[in-house]
Amino acid sequence: MSDNVVHLHKDTTPTAPTVLTVVPDPAPPAPAPLWIRSGRAVKTAVTHERTRTAGRAVARHTLYVAGGARIVARRTWDGKTAARYERFMRAAEAAGNMDAAMEWEERAQRYRDARHRRRMDLLHSPLDAAKGLAVGTGMGIGSLVALGIVMAIANKDVTDVITPIAAVIEFINLLITIVQVVWGPLVSLGPFLALLALWAVGSKQQAAPAWAMPANVRSGEGEPITPSIVVKALRDLGVPALRNAIKEMGDAGASMLGPIRIAGCGVEVDVTLPSGVATNEVQAKRRKLAENLTRHEHEVFIMIPEAARTVRLWIADSGALDEPIGPSPLVTDETMTANYKTGKAPWGQDLRGDAAMISLYQRHLLVTGLSNQGKTAAVRALALWLALDRTVQFWIADLKGIGDWAMFDGIAEVLIEGPSDNHCIQATEMVEDAAEEMNRRIEARRKDPSLVFPPLIVLVDEAQKAFMCPAKGEDGRPYGGSKATSRYFMAVREIHNQGRAVDVLMWQGTQDPTDQNLPKLVREGAHTRASLVVGTESQAAMALGDKAVNAGAAPHLLRQGLDKGTLVVASDGITIPAGQPSITVRTHFIDDEPAAEIAARAKALRDGVTTLRAVDHGEERDALADVAAVLGDAPRLRTNEVLKRLHALDAKAYGDQWTNDRLKALLEEHGEEPKKSHGVMVVHRDHILRALANRDANGSASAAE
């Protein structure tokens, strides 16, 4: 039994009361002294943005008066002395133009001679003025008396003789009264009117320091390009010879500049550099020059015209190049037609805002650039226009194979679509067939010079895949490569050499050019070369040629992702400003749906074309997945063993053309490569699985985009 007892009666024994301890609130902090609070308030008021803006406004308008006074004084001094001629003479000497210096010296001497004659005339002017005044007064009084006599005779009143003289005296008295009334206010208001005039001059010339100007002017947003701004930008470029020459020129540094002309969404100006300054020194400072002009680098273009020691600057309005240029006329004008021989394709707009029209007649075409920058869209826009000429034939190989050229089904006689080696082989055979067609036409033309052939456009998009194809034919010749044994390379070279004579033309679109995926002899065979943004200056030279890049063409300075569809074009088929080897074109973008509508119009013009699609050479194998399959659970296998297992898996797909080099190329394409283990080349299973995972991830990302 438990010892615990439960009492049923309430315990009435009093308990000790609970003592509650009250904790007082902490004492409020002592207020800051009045002088500290006052100082904080004053500091807040002084540093407030409204106060600073008001202070800048007061300082700006006050300094406008001082600046205007300085400008007026300078103008007055220039008008009264030969200082202007001296400045221009020093500027011509600094620029090395001695003929201009001698001409300004002659003008200064003529000015001094004329000024001396005026001063000598002043010695005789008081006497001449007194004589003139006496004669004029006498003649005036005589005329008035004669007029009075006539009036007296007419009115038969002798007092009318002095009436004209009295009227003149009254008029003079009235003028004196008016002057007496107005003189006081004029004296009081005169200084204020003078200050207002000086303020107007200073305000127009913005004669105030940069810190006092409004925020939009300080940031350069919307700042107009003036001669003084251009000269200052050149002076601060960091070229010592140029800086020293401009300092010697003084305020006449703008004598280096030609007229500043409106050019599309910007302005254009020619700059004649002083002696001792090379044009490439200015070209190399493009970013600094742009920032000196309060522009971004992509908003300033530096070109070399034909004139010696001259650079041509094109400076865009702030933000203008980020605005779209509008739809293509192919989309907006459903009645548009094309003419291969005499017409020009509407490709886009140049930097001046003028329509960029290009002739495609007997010109091989090469368009290159980085991936996903608008290369296919640029080439397709030209092909869509040319398709509106019913006489033009198309053979097309799309080695990307995602439907960019699907609308040409029913227009093109051959349409190959796909990224595999088999598709590259078919593209090569297509180009070889075009070379045979060219030779057939040449032979027929030799027998009958009057023959005219329909134009044949042989178009290969993503041509770098054909150049890099590792497959070999039955004769052992590689389909890709850049050697004399390469079938694709030699077929393209053959068409480049003689194709235009019989209107067989090669169009190629390729990305990220190198000597391996775009050989020198092929890229130099194109008559029209265009480049979107590329990674380096050497790639720009590959795309356009050294001459164009040395003269200012700079596709490597375009912005990847932001300047999509912007091309630098070197071609005699497009109007290029005199003295320039290239032109920058912002191309129209034609999306898939309007492209299909244009293609439908082109099909309606034709009698019906049966498009030969790519023939599948057996089941398409996933080589990377097959390598993973033959590895099984083995952590690694020798490359020879992998090749044997692949051959056993599919002897037709993995025949004699599959070698160690072919296997190595496959793995390198996916970022992996065979490694040596104990002196033997092996393929690691984890490397293959990683390559598969990366490929699938990239494929998903591309599909999402």
DOFIDREN-246295 format. One record per residue (C-alpha): residue in three letters; x negated, y negated, z negated. Coordinates in steps of 0.1 Angstrom, whole numbers. Each point is the difference from the previous one (the first is absolute). Example, Ala and Ser with C-alpha at 12.3 -4.5 7.8 and 13.67 -1.06 7.14 Angstrom:
<lotis>
ALA_-123_45_-78
SER_-14_-34_7
</lotis>
This chain:
<lotis>
MET_0_0_0
SER_-12_-35_8
ASP_-9_-24_-27
ASN_14_-30_18
VAL_31_-15_-17
VAL_25_-20_20
HIS_17_-26_-22
LEU_36_-8_9
HIS_2_-33_-19
LYS_-15_-33_12
ASP_-31_-10_-18
THR_8_-33_-17
THR_-35_-6_-13
PRO_-11_-34_13
THR_-30_-1_23
ALA_-26_-27_3
PRO_9_-26_26
THR_-18_1_33
VAL_-23_-30_4
LEU_-1_-15_35
THR_-31_-19_10
VAL_8_-30_23
VAL_-28_-8_24
PRO_2_-36_11
ASP_-3_-9_37
PRO_-34_-12_11
ALA_-4_-36_-1
PRO_3_-16_35
PRO_-32_-11_15
ALA_-9_-36_-5
PRO_8_-21_31
ALA_-29_-10_22
PRO_-11_-36_-6
LEU_17_-26_20
TRP_-32_-9_20
ILE_-3_37_11
ARG_36_2_11
SER_-3_-33_18
GLY_-32_12_18
ARG_17_32_11
ALA_30_-19_13
VAL_-23_-24_19
LYS_-20_29_14
THR_31_17_12
ALA_14_-31_16
VAL_-34_-9_16
THR_-6_36_14
HIS_36_6_11
GLU_3_6_38
ARG_24_-29_5
THR_-24_-23_-17
ARG_-29_12_21
THR_21_-3_31
ALA_10_-35_-9
GLY_-36_-9_-8
ARG_-12_14_34
ALA_27_-20_17
VAL_-10_-33_-16
ALA_-37_6_6
ARG_7_11_36
HIS_20_-31_9
THR_-25_-23_-17
LEU_-29_16_18
TYR_20_-3_33
VAL_-4_-38_-4
ALA_-38_3_-7
GLY_-4_25_29
GLY_20_-22_23
ALA_-21_-31_-9
ARG_-31_21_8
ILE_14_11_33
VAL_10_-35_10
ALA_-34_-14_-10
ARG_-17_27_20
ARG_22_-8_30
THR_-7_-37_-3
TRP_-37_6_-3
ASP_1_23_31
GLY_19_-27_19
LYS_-24_-28_-9
THR_-33_19_3
ALA_-17_27_22
ALA_3_26_-28
ARG_24_22_20
TYR_-25_2_29
GLU_-28_7_-23
ARG_19_30_-15
PHE_9_15_33
MET_-36_-5_12
ARG_-13_19_-31
ALA_26_27_6
ALA_-11_5_36
GLU_-37_2_-11
ALA_8_25_-27
ALA_19_21_25
GLY_-29_-1_24
ASN_20_-19_27
MET_-25_-27_10
ASP_21_-11_30
ALA_29_-8_-23
ALA_-24_-18_-24
MET_-13_-22_27
GLU_35_-8_12
TRP_10_-11_-35
GLU_-31_-21_-3
GLU_9_-18_32
ARG_36_-6_-13
ALA_-14_-14_-33
GLN_-23_-23_19
ARG_29_-13_21
TYR_20_-6_-32
ARG_-29_-20_-15
ASP_-3_-21_31
ALA_37_-8_1
ARG_0_-9_-37
HIS_-30_-23_5
ARG_19_-18_28
ARG_30_-4_-23
ARG_-21_-15_-27
MET_-17_-25_23
ASP_34_-10_13
LEU_9_-9_-36
LEU_-26_-28_0
HIS_19_-18_27
SER_35_9_-10
PRO_6_-29_-26
LEU_-7_-27_27
ASP_20_19_26
ALA_28_5_-25
ALA_0_-38_-9
LYS_1_-9_37
GLY_27_25_7
LEU_21_-13_-30
ALA_-4_-37_11
VAL_10_8_36
GLY_29_22_-11
THR_13_-26_-25
GLY_-2_-28_26
MET_17_21_27
GLY_27_10_-25
ILE_7_-36_-11
GLY_0_-11_36
SER_25_27_9
LEU_23_-9_-29
VAL_-1_-37_9
ALA_7_8_36
LEU_29_22_-11
GLY_13_-29_-22
ILE_-2_-25_29
VAL_21_24_21
MET_25_3_-28
ALA_1_-38_-6
ILE_7_-6_37
ALA_27_26_1
ASN_17_-12_-32
LYS_-8_-37_7
ASP_-13_-2_-36
VAL_-37_-11_-5
THR_-1_17_-35
ASP_1_34_17
VAL_-36_-5_10
ILE_-12_12_-34
THR_27_26_-4
PRO_-22_31_11
ILE_-28_-12_-22
ALA_23_-4_-29
ALA_14_35_6
VAL_-35_16_0
ILE_-9_-19_-32
GLU_32_13_-17
PHE_-8_36_11
ILE_-35_-3_-14
ASN_15_-13_-32
LEU_24_30_-1
LEU_-29_24_4
ILE_-19_-16_-28
THR_31_3_-22
ILE_3_37_8
VAL_-36_6_-7
GLN_3_-18_-34
VAL_30_22_-9
VAL_-15_34_12
TRP_-36_-6_-11
GLY_5_6_-37
PRO_17_35_5
LEU_-25_9_26
VAL_-29_-7_-23
SER_17_20_-27
LEU_9_30_22
GLY_-31_-1_22
PRO_-22_21_-23
PHE_28_26_-4
LEU_5_3_37
ALA_-37_4_5
LEU_-2_28_-26
LEU_30_16_17
ALA_-18_-1_34
LEU_-31_15_-16
TRP_20_27_-17
ALA_17_9_34
VAL_-34_4_16
GLY_-14_21_-28
SER_32_22_-2
LYS_-1_7_37
GLN_-37_10_-2
GLN_5_18_-33
ALA_-28_-20_-14
ALA_0_15_-35
PRO_-20_28_-17
ALA_13_36_3
TRP_9_2_-37
ALA_24_-28_3
MET_19_14_30
PRO_33_20_-2
ALA_-2_37_-7
ASN_8_11_36
VAL_-28_-22_14
ARG_-25_12_-27
SER_8_36_9
GLY_-4_-7_37
GLU_35_14_7
GLY_12_-16_32
GLU_-30_-24_2
PRO_-3_-13_35
ILE_-33_6_18
THR_-17_-34_7
PRO_-35_-8_13
SER_-12_-10_-34
ILE_11_34_-15
VAL_-17_20_28
VAL_-32_-20_-3
LYS_0_5_-38
ALA_6_37_4
LEU_-29_3_24
ARG_-23_-21_-23
ASP_7_23_-29
LEU_-5_31_20
GLY_-34_7_-15
VAL_-20_-5_33
PRO_-28_-25_-10
ALA_-7_-13_35
LEU_37_-6_6
ARG_5_-17_-34
ASN_-30_-23_5
ALA_11_-10_35
ILE_35_-9_-12
LYS_-15_-21_-28
GLU_-21_-19_25
MET_31_-6_21
GLY_17_-17_-30
ASP_38_-6_5
ALA_-4_7_37
GLY_-5_38_-6
ALA_33_4_18
SER_-19_-8_32
MET_-8_37_1
LEU_37_8_5
GLY_21_0_31
PRO_37_-8_-1
ILE_20_20_-26
ARG_28_16_21
ILE_32_17_-11
ALA_-4_37_10
GLY_30_21_-9
CYS_4_5_-37
GLY_-33_-18_-7
VAL_-25_-24_15
GLU_-31_3_21
VAL_-32_-21_1
ASP_-34_3_17
VAL_-30_-8_-21
THR_-33_-9_17
LEU_-27_10_-24
PRO_-30_-22_-7
SER_-34_10_13
GLY_-16_28_-21
VAL_33_17_-9
ALA_9_32_17
THR_36_11_7
ASN_-5_34_-18
GLU_-9_-19_-32
VAL_35_-14_0
GLN_16_33_10
ALA_-17_18_-29
LYS_17_-24_-24
ARG_36_6_10
ARG_13_6_-34
LYS_-17_-30_-16
LEU_12_-22_29
ALA_35_12_-5
GLU_0_-6_-37
ASN_-15_-35_6
LEU_29_-7_22
THR_24_13_-27
ARG_9_30_21
HIS_-3_38_-3
GLU_-27_17_20
HIS_25_16_24
GLU_15_-35_8
VAL_-33_-13_16
PHE_-14_13_33
ILE_-35_-11_13
MET_-5_4_37
ILE_-29_-9_23
PRO_11_-19_32
GLU_-21_-5_30
ALA_-14_-33_-11
ALA_-35_2_-15
ARG_-4_-4_-38
THR_37_-1_-5
VAL_24_20_-22
ARG_38_0_4
LEU_20_1_-32
TRP_36_12_-1
ILE_16_-8_-34
ALA_34_14_-8
ASP_27_-18_-20
SER_0_14_-35
GLY_20_33_0
ALA_10_-3_37
LEU_-17_33_10
ASP_21_19_-26
GLU_32_-9_17
PRO_15_24_26
ILE_0_-9_37
GLY_34_12_9
PRO_13_29_22
SER_-14_11_33
PRO_16_-13_32
LEU_4_37_9
VAL_25_2_-28
THR_18_-33_4
ASP_2_0_39
GLU_18_31_13
THR_-4_-12_36
MET_-38_-1_-2
THR_-19_21_27
ALA_-36_7_6
ASN_-24_-1_29
TYR_-32_20_-3
LYS_-19_-20_26
THR_11_-36_-5
GLY_17_-1_-34
LYS_-13_-6_-35
ALA_11_18_-32
PRO_13_-21_-29
TRP_-23_12_-27
GLY_4_-27_-27
GLN_-12_-34_-8
ASP_-35_-16_-2
LEU_-10_-22_-29
ARG_12_-30_18
GLY_35_14_0
ASP_0_5_38
ALA_13_33_15
ALA_-28_25_5
MET_6_17_33
ILE_-24_26_13
SER_-4_16_35
LEU_-4_38_1
TYR_-8_2_37
GLN_-29_24_6
ARG_-14_-4_-35
HIS_-10_28_-24
LEU_11_-7_-35
LEU_-16_7_-34
VAL_17_-10_-33
THR_-17_8_-33
GLY_1_-8_-37
LEU_5_15_-34
SER_28_24_-7
ASN_36_-13_-6
GLN_-7_-35_14
GLY_23_0_30
LYS_-21_16_27
THR_27_23_13
ALA_26_-28_0
ALA_-23_-23_20
VAL_-7_26_27
ARG_36_12_1
ALA_12_-36_5
LEU_-20_-2_32
ALA_11_35_12
LEU_37_-9_-6
TRP_-3_-31_21
LEU_-18_18_28
ALA_26_28_-1
LEU_25_-26_13
ASP_-19_3_33
ARG_15_32_15
THR_-31_7_22
VAL_-23_5_-30
GLN_-7_36_-11
PHE_-10_9_-36
TRP_-20_30_-14
ILE_0_-4_-37
ALA_-18_20_-28
ASP_10_-11_-35
LEU_-25_18_-23
LYS_17_-14_-31
GLY_31_19_8
ILE_26_-17_-22
GLY_24_-12_27
ASP_-15_-35_8
TRP_2_8_37
ALA_31_22_0
MET_21_-26_19
PHE_-22_6_30
ASP_16_34_5
GLY_17_-5_34
ILE_-25_-27_10
ALA_-34_17_-3
GLU_-7_29_23
VAL_-22_15_-27
LEU_5_-4_-37
ILE_-22_17_-26
GLU_8_-5_-36
GLY_-20_16_-29
PRO_-31_-4_-21
SER_-15_36_3
ASP_-30_11_19
ASN_23_16_26
HIS_16_-33_7
CYS_-35_-16_3
ILE_-8_28_26
GLN_32_-8_19
ALA_-8_-37_-1
THR_-34_7_14
GLU_14_22_28
MET_25_-28_8
VAL_-28_-25_4
GLU_-19_25_21
ASP_31_4_22
ALA_2_-38_3
ALA_-37_-1_12
GLU_9_27_26
GLU_30_-21_11
MET_-23_-30_3
ASN_-24_19_22
ARG_29_12_21
ARG_11_-36_5
ILE_-35_-11_8
GLU_-3_27_27
ALA_34_-9_14
ARG_-9_-37_1
ARG_-32_8_18
LYS_20_16_28
ASP_27_-27_0
PRO_-11_-34_-15
SER_36_-13_2
LEU_13_25_-26
VAL_15_-15_-32
PHE_4_22_-31
PRO_24_-5_-29
PRO_-19_-11_-31
LEU_-8_28_-25
ILE_-6_-10_-36
VAL_-18_27_-19
LEU_5_-8_-37
VAL_-16_17_-30
ASP_10_-13_-34
GLU_-23_10_-29
ALA_-27_8_25
GLN_-26_4_-28
LYS_15_34_-5
ALA_-8_11_35
PHE_-36_-13_-3
MET_-4_19_-34
CYS_17_32_11
PRO_-24_29_-8
ALA_16_26_23
LYS_-18_15_29
GLY_13_13_33
GLU_-6_34_15
ASP_-31_-13_18
GLY_-14_-11_-34
ARG_4_-37_7
PRO_14_-20_-29
TYR_32_-19_5
GLY_-12_-29_-23
GLY_-33_-17_-5
SER_-19_-27_18
LYS_-25_20_20
ALA_0_8_37
THR_15_34_-9
SER_31_-15_-17
ARG_30_6_22
TYR_21_-29_-14
PHE_-29_-25_0
MET_-9_8_36
ALA_36_-1_13
VAL_5_-34_-15
ARG_-33_-12_14
GLU_10_12_34
ILE_33_-19_-1
HIS_-18_-31_-13
ASN_-24_1_29
GLN_24_3_30
GLY_36_1_-13
ARG_10_-37_4
ALA_-7_2_38
VAL_30_24_4
ASP_20_-13_-30
VAL_-8_29_-24
LEU_-5_-19_-33
MET_-12_13_-34
TRP_16_-15_-31
GLN_-14_11_-34
GLY_10_-9_-36
THR_-25_11_-26
GLN_-7_-9_-37
ASP_-30_-8_-21
PRO_-25_1_29
THR_-34_16_-3
ASP_-26_12_25
GLN_14_35_-6
ASN_37_-5_5
LEU_-3_-28_26
PRO_-32_4_21
LYS_-17_-31_14
LEU_4_9_37
VAL_38_5_-5
ARG_7_-32_-19
GLU_-20_-21_24
GLY_20_15_29
ALA_32_-18_-10
HIS_9_-33_17
THR_23_-11_-28
ARG_-13_6_-35
ALA_19_-10_-31
SER_-6_5_-37
LEU_21_-2_-31
VAL_-17_-3_-33
VAL_-31_21_-3
GLY_-23_6_-30
THR_-34_-14_12
GLU_-15_-24_25
SER_-17_30_17
GLN_34_16_5
ALA_13_-34_14
ALA_-29_1_25
MET_9_36_9
ALA_36_-10_7
LEU_-6_-33_19
GLY_-36_-1_10
ASP_-30_-19_-14
LYS_6_-30_22
ALA_35_-7_-14
VAL_-10_6_-36
ASN_-31_-23_3
ALA_23_-27_14
GLY_23_1_-29
ALA_24_29_4
ALA_5_14_-35
PRO_26_28_-4
HIS_-21_12_-30
LEU_11_-32_-18
LEU_37_6_4
ARG_19_12_-31
GLN_8_37_-2
GLY_37_5_-7
LEU_8_-37_3
ASP_-10_-7_37
LYS_18_30_14
GLY_5_-4_38
THR_-26_-28_3
LEU_-24_9_28
VAL_-32_-16_12
VAL_1_5_38
ALA_-29_-1_25
SER_14_3_36
ASP_2_-19_32
GLY_37_10_2
ILE_10_-25_-27
THR_-4_-38_0
ILE_-29_-8_-22
PRO_-10_-37_-8
ALA_-29_-12_20
GLY_-34_9_-14
GLN_14_28_-23
PRO_-6_37_6
SER_30_11_-21
ILE_34_-10_-13
THR_19_9_-31
VAL_36_12_6
ARG_27_7_-25
THR_20_27_17
HIS_38_5_-1
PHE_11_30_-20
ILE_26_22_18
ASP_15_25_-24
ASP_10_36_9
GLU_37_-8_6
PRO_-5_-30_23
ALA_-28_19_17
ALA_24_28_8
GLU_25_-26_15
ILE_-27_-14_22
ALA_-10_35_11
ALA_36_7_8
ARG_0_-30_24
ALA_-32_13_16
LYS_16_34_5
ALA_30_-16_16
LEU_-23_-15_26
ARG_-14_34_10
ASP_15_28_20
GLY_-6_25_-28
VAL_-33_13_-13
THR_-5_35_-14
THR_-25_-3_-28
LEU_-25_28_-3
ARG_-5_6_-37
ALA_-31_16_-16
VAL_-1_37_4
ASP_-7_18_-33
HIS_-30_23_3
GLY_14_26_-24
GLU_11_-4_-36
GLU_-16_-31_-17
ARG_-21_11_-29
ASP_-7_-19_-32
ALA_-38_6_-1
LEU_-5_-14_-35
ALA_28_22_-14
ASP_-14_30_18
VAL_-35_-6_-15
ALA_17_-1_-34
ALA_18_33_8
VAL_-30_19_11
LEU_-19_-11_-31
GLY_26_16_-21
ASP_-11_1_-37
ALA_-37_-1_8
PRO_-16_-31_-15
ARG_-22_-4_31
LEU_-9_18_32
ARG_-28_-3_25
THR_11_-20_31
ASN_-7_30_23
GLU_23_21_-21
VAL_27_-27_2
LEU_-3_-2_38
LYS_3_38_2
ARG_32_0_-21
LEU_15_-28_20
HIS_-7_20_32
ALA_17_30_-15
LEU_29_-22_-10
ASP_6_-13_35
ALA_-25_9_27
LYS_16_-23_26
ALA_1_-31_-22
TYR_-34_7_-16
GLY_-20_12_29
ASP_-36_-6_11
GLN_5_-38_-1
TRP_2_3_-38
THR_-36_-4_-12
ASN_-17_-12_-32
ASP_0_-35_15
ARG_37_2_7
LEU_7_12_-36
LYS_-22_-28_-14
ALA_18_-26_21
LEU_33_12_-13
LEU_-11_-3_-37
GLU_-17_-34_5
GLU_32_-13_16
HIS_17_6_-33
GLY_-27_-14_-22
GLU_-18_34_-8
GLU_-29_19_15
PRO_-17_34_-4
LYS_-26_1_-27
LYS_-31_22_-4
SER_-2_26_-27
HIS_-32_20_-3
GLY_-11_-13_34
VAL_32_11_18
MET_29_-22_12
VAL_32_7_-18
VAL_35_-13_-2
HIS_14_-5_-35
ARG_36_9_-7
ASP_6_-30_-24
HIS_-13_-24_27
ILE_25_14_25
LEU_29_-2_-25
ARG_-10_-36_-9
ALA_0_-9_38
LEU_34_15_4
ALA_14_-19_-30
ASN_-15_-33_13
ARG_14_6_35
ASP_35_7_-14
ALA_-2_-31_-22
ASN_-11_-22_29
GLY_27_15_22
SER_27_-8_-26
ALA_-13_-35_-4
SER_1_-5_38
ALA_36_13_2
ALA_10_-23_-29
GLU_-14_-30_19
</lotis>
